[in-house]
Amino acid sequence: MQAISIERPGGPEVLQVIEQPRPRPQAGEVLVRVVAAGVNRPDVQQRRGLYPPPPDASVIPGLDVAGIVEEVGDGVDAPQMGDAVCALVNGGGYAEFCVVPAVQCMPVPKGLSFVEAASLPEVFFTAWNNLIWLARLGPGEALLVHGGTSGVGMAGIQLARHLRNATVFATASSDEKREVCRSIGAEAAVDYRGLWDEDIRALTRGEGIDVILDGQAGPNTQRQLDLLKEDGRLVFIASHQGSTAEVNIRAIVRRRLTITGSTLRPRPSSYKGRLAKDLIAEVWPLLEDRRIVTRIHQVVPFLDVQEAHRILDENRQIGKVVLAVDPMLAETVPVSGKR
């Protein structure tokens, strides 16, 4: 099969197409013939040498795929051969075939194409894990999402609005991106290059925010803590602006604030399987009736993977960039979960 290799840490030019043997599923796994694969920020960090895969994971990048089950390992009752699925994978998504723990597979939502389905797993797993499980976002609370037009940002805004009736605020870098945030449910969106904390404080009439979802960290951390209400929660999904920060511990204790974060990739399949069940039950119906939507910024041919990474490096995307691994099927909509 063809797959994408990272030759060495560096820019998009280090991504190269290679030939290697097709993997075989072990007990509890399925082999997916990949039709489309999502391109995510962790892939970029892995390419740069900043996010090494766990020891038991494939070194091939790619964390979410959509395709057709080609082979089933021992002990797997579902999905079955021929089923159209999307899945969060532990690596290996940038390839024509990918082995996936069966519990991490989900049916392609009815009415969605393989490209749209490939845009879902990584961002919705991440948003659900951090907002619903870790941050315990409650009904009617106020949420701030940094980077509102990233894949995770757009997923988080919509989950919060439709499942928690939250008041959502977002940050984004351009008028176009801020308008997209508002169009999917944000009450307001502000420029993160300015005095965003003062803007949000004014928008909340000084009351502040219950939960903040952030991937930047670094010098902005104390500004975010100052913006939280009592019992507020700050959740990190990355630390792109710095891995350390100076914070006021006394204020954290006095105001009962929570700082937490997560990386999903090293978690066991059992954990991810429980996330998949929640998404199928709670989110898939909203995707199927289009109350929650996914936005595809660009579909890039598999062999042009370097261009896909340039888009993310230059922060051009609004929504998801997706690789069309099988261009004949990528834009098609499977019927009743089958090919």
C-alpha positions in Angstrom: 0.0 0.0 0.0 1.0 3.6 -0.3 1.5 5.6 2.9 3.0 8.9 4.0 6.3 8.9 5.9 7.9 11.6 7.9 11.6 11.4 6.8 12.9 13.7 9.5 11.6 16.6 11.7 10.9 19.6 9.5 8.5 21.4 7.2 5.9 19.9 4.8 8.7 18.9 2.4 9.7 16.0 4.8 6.4 14.2 4.1 7.1 11.6 1.5 5.0 8.8 -0.2 6.3 5.3 0.5 5.3 1.8 -0.3 5.0 -0.6 2.6 3.1 -3.9 3.5 -0.6 -3.7 4.2 -1.2 -4.1 7.9 -3.3 -7.0 9.3 -5.9 -6.6 12.1 -5.2 -8.4 15.4 -7.9 -9.5 17.9 -10.3 -6.6 18.6 -9.2 -4.7 15.5 -10.5 -4.0 12.0 -8.7 -3.1 8.8 -10.2 -0.1 7.1 -9.6 0.7 3.4 -9.2 4.5 3.8 -11.2 6.7 1.5 -10.5 10.0 3.2 -8.3 11.1 6.1 -8.4 14.2 8.3 -5.4 16.5 8.7 -5.0 17.8 12.2 -2.7 20.1 14.2 -1.2 17.1 16.1 -0.1 15.7 12.7 1.8 19.0 12.1 3.4 18.8 15.6 4.4 15.2 14.9 6.0 16.3 11.6 8.0 19.0 13.4 9.3 16.4 15.9 7.3 17.9 18.8 4.6 15.2 19.3 6.1 11.7 19.0 3.6 8.8 18.7 3.2 6.5 21.7 5.4 3.4 21.6 2.6 1.1 20.5 1.3 3.4 17.8 2.0 3.6 14.0 4.7 6.2 13.1 2.6 7.1 10.0 0.8 10.3 10.8 -3.0 10.7 10.7 -5.5 10.4 13.6 -8.9 10.2 11.8 -10.1 8.3 8.8 -13.3 7.4 7.0 -13.5 4.3 4.8 -14.8 0.8 4.3 -14.1 -2.2 6.6 -11.9 -4.6 4.6 -11.1 -7.2 7.2 -12.2 -8.1 10.8 -10.0 -9.4 13.5 -10.9 -12.1 16.1 -13.5 -11.2 18.6 -15.1 -8.3 16.6 -18.9 -8.3 16.3 -19.1 -4.8 14.9 -18.3 -3.2 12.6 -18.4 -5.9 9.9 -16.8 -6.2 6.4 -18.2 -3.7 4.0 -19.4 -1.3 6.6 -18.7 2.4 6.0 -17.1 3.8 9.1 -15.2 6.7 10.5 -12.7 6.3 13.3 -10.3 7.8 15.6 -7.0 6.0 15.0 -3.8 5.9 17.0 -1.7 6.8 14.0 -1.5 5.4 10.5 -4.3 7.4 8.9 -2.2 8.8 6.0 -2.3 5.5 4.2 -4.5 3.4 1.9 -5.2 0.9 4.7 -5.3 1.5 8.4 -5.7 -0.9 11.4 -8.2 0.5 14.0 -9.4 -0.9 17.3 -13.0 -1.8 16.6 -14.4 0.1 19.6 -13.0 3.4 18.1 -15.1 2.9 14.9 -18.4 4.7 14.3 -20.8 4.5 11.4 -20.6 7.3 8.8 -23.5 9.6 9.8 -26.4 9.2 7.5 -26.3 11.8 4.6 -22.6 12.6 5.1 -19.9 11.9 2.6 -16.7 10.0 3.4 -14.8 13.4 3.3 -17.3 14.9 5.8 -17.0 11.8 8.0 -13.2 11.9 8.0 -13.4 15.4 9.4 -15.3 14.3 12.5 -13.5 11.9 14.9 -10.4 13.7 16.2 -12.2 17.0 16.7 -15.4 15.7 18.3 -13.5 13.1 20.5 -11.3 16.0 21.7 -14.1 18.5 22.2 -16.3 15.9 24.1 -13.5 14.7 26.2 -12.4 18.1 27.3 -15.7 20.1 27.5 -18.1 17.4 28.7 -16.0 15.0 30.6 -13.1 17.0 32.0 -14.6 20.6 32.2 -18.1 19.3 33.2 -19.7 22.1 31.2 -23.1 22.6 32.7 -26.4 23.7 31.3 -26.5 27.5 30.6 -22.9 28.1 31.6 -20.6 30.6 29.8 -17.8 29.1 27.6 -14.9 30.7 25.9 -13.3 28.8 23.0 -9.9 30.1 21.7 -9.4 29.5 18.0 -13.1 29.1 17.3 -12.6 28.1 13.6 -10.2 25.3 14.2 -11.8 21.9 13.9 -11.9 21.4 17.7 -13.1 25.0 18.2 -16.1 24.5 15.8 -17.0 21.2 17.3 -16.8 22.7 20.8 -19.0 25.7 20.0 -21.7 23.5 18.6 -21.6 20.9 21.3 -21.9 23.6 23.9 -24.8 25.3 22.2 -26.9 22.3 21.3 -26.2 20.0 24.2 -25.7 22.4 27.1 -27.5 25.6 25.9 -24.3 27.4 26.9 -23.5 31.0 26.1 -20.4 30.7 23.9 -17.8 33.2 23.1 -14.8 32.6 20.8 -11.6 34.2 19.6 -10.4 34.2 16.0 -7.9 36.2 13.9 -10.1 37.7 11.1 -13.5 39.1 10.4 -14.4 36.1 8.2 -13.4 33.6 10.9 -15.3 35.5 13.6 -18.4 35.6 11.4 -18.1 31.8 11.0 -18.0 31.4 14.8 -21.2 33.4 15.2 -22.9 31.5 12.4 -22.5 28.2 14.2 -23.7 29.4 17.6 -21.2 31.8 19.3 -22.8 34.7 21.0 -19.8 36.9 20.0 -16.3 36.5 18.7 -13.3 38.7 19.3 -9.8 39.2 17.9 -7.3 37.2 19.9 -4.5 39.5 18.8 -6.1 42.4 20.8 -7.3 42.8 24.4 -9.5 39.8 24.1 -9.9 39.3 27.8 -11.2 42.9 28.3 -13.5 42.4 25.3 -14.9 39.2 26.9 -15.2 40.8 30.3 -17.3 43.6 28.7 -19.5 41.2 26.8 -20.3 39.3 30.0 -20.9 42.6 31.9 -18.0 41.7 34.2 -19.4 38.3 35.2 -16.7 36.4 33.4 -16.6 32.8 32.1 -17.3 29.4 33.6 -15.1 27.3 31.2 -12.3 28.2 28.9 -11.0 25.8 26.2 -7.5 26.8 25.1 -4.5 25.4 23.1 -2.1 28.3 23.5 -1.1 28.5 27.3 2.1 30.3 27.9 1.9 34.0 28.9 -1.9 34.2 28.4 -2.5 31.7 31.2 -3.0 34.2 34.1 -5.2 36.5 31.9 -7.5 33.5 31.4 -7.5 32.6 35.1 -8.5 36.2 35.9 -11.4 35.9 33.5 -12.9 32.9 35.2 -15.8 33.0 37.6 -15.5 31.3 41.0 -15.3 27.6 40.5 -14.3 28.2 36.9 -12.4 25.6 34.8 -9.5 26.2 32.4 -8.8 23.3 30.0 -5.7 23.0 27.9 -5.5 20.9 24.8 -2.1 22.2 23.8 0.6 24.8 24.7 1.6 26.4 21.4 2.6 29.7 23.0 4.7 28.2 25.8 4.9 25.1 28.1 5.3 27.2 31.3 3.5 30.1 32.9 3.6 32.1 36.1 0.2 32.1 37.8 -1.3 33.3 41.1 -1.7 30.1 43.1 -3.3 32.0 46.0 -6.1 33.3 43.7 -6.6 29.7 42.3 -7.1 28.4 45.9 -9.3 31.3 47.0 -11.6 31.2 44.0 -11.7 27.4 43.7 -10.4 27.3 40.1 -9.5 24.2 38.2 -6.7 23.9 35.7 -6.7 20.7 33.7 -5.7 19.3 30.3 -5.4 16.2 28.3 -3.8 14.3 25.5 -6.1 11.6 24.0 -3.8 9.6 21.9 -2.0 7.7 24.7 -5.4 6.7 26.3 -6.4 3.1 26.0 -9.0 1.9 23.5 -11.5 1.2 26.3 -11.5 4.9 27.1 -11.8 6.0 23.5 -14.5 3.4 23.0 -16.6 5.0 25.7 -16.2 8.4 24.0 -17.3 6.8 20.7 -20.5 5.5 22.3 -21.3 8.9 23.7 -20.8 10.6 20.3 -22.9 8.0 18.5 -25.7 8.5 21.0 -25.6 12.2 21.5 -23.9 13.9 18.6 -24.5 11.7 15.5 -28.3 12.4 15.5 -27.5 16.1 15.4 -25.1 15.7 12.5 -27.6 13.6 10.6 -30.3 16.3 10.8 -27.7 19.0 10.3 -28.2 20.9 13.5 -24.5 20.3 14.0 -22.4 20.8 10.9 -18.8 20.1 9.8 -17.1 22.6 7.6 -14.6 21.4 5.0 -12.0 24.0 4.2 -10.3 22.1 1.4 -10.1 18.5 0.0 -6.5 17.8 -1.0 -5.4 14.8 -3.1 -3.5 12.2 -1.1 -0.3 12.7 -3.0 -0.4 16.4 -2.4 -0.1 16.0 1.4 2.6 18.6 1.6 0.1 21.2 0.4 -2.4 20.1 3.1 0.3 20.8 5.8 1.2 24.1 4.3 -2.4 25.2 4.8 -2.2 24.4 8.5 1.3 25.9 8.8 0.0 29.2 7.4 -3.2 29.0 9.5 -5.3 29.5 6.3 -8.0 26.9 7.2 -11.5 27.5 8.5 -12.7 24.1 9.5 -11.0 20.9 8.4 -8.5 20.0 5.7 -9.1 16.4 4.4 -7.0 14.1 2.3 -8.8 12.3 -0.5 -7.1 8.9 -0.4 -9.5 7.3 -2.8 -10.7 10.3 -5.0 -13.4 8.1 -6.7 -15.2 7.6 -3.4 -14.2 10.5 -1.2 -17.1 12.8 -2.1 -19.7 10.0 -2.2 -22.4 9.4 0.5 -22.5 5.7 1.6 -26.0 4.2 1.7 -27.2 2.7 5.0 -23.7 2.5 6.4 -22.5 0.3 3.5 -20.0 1.0 0.6 
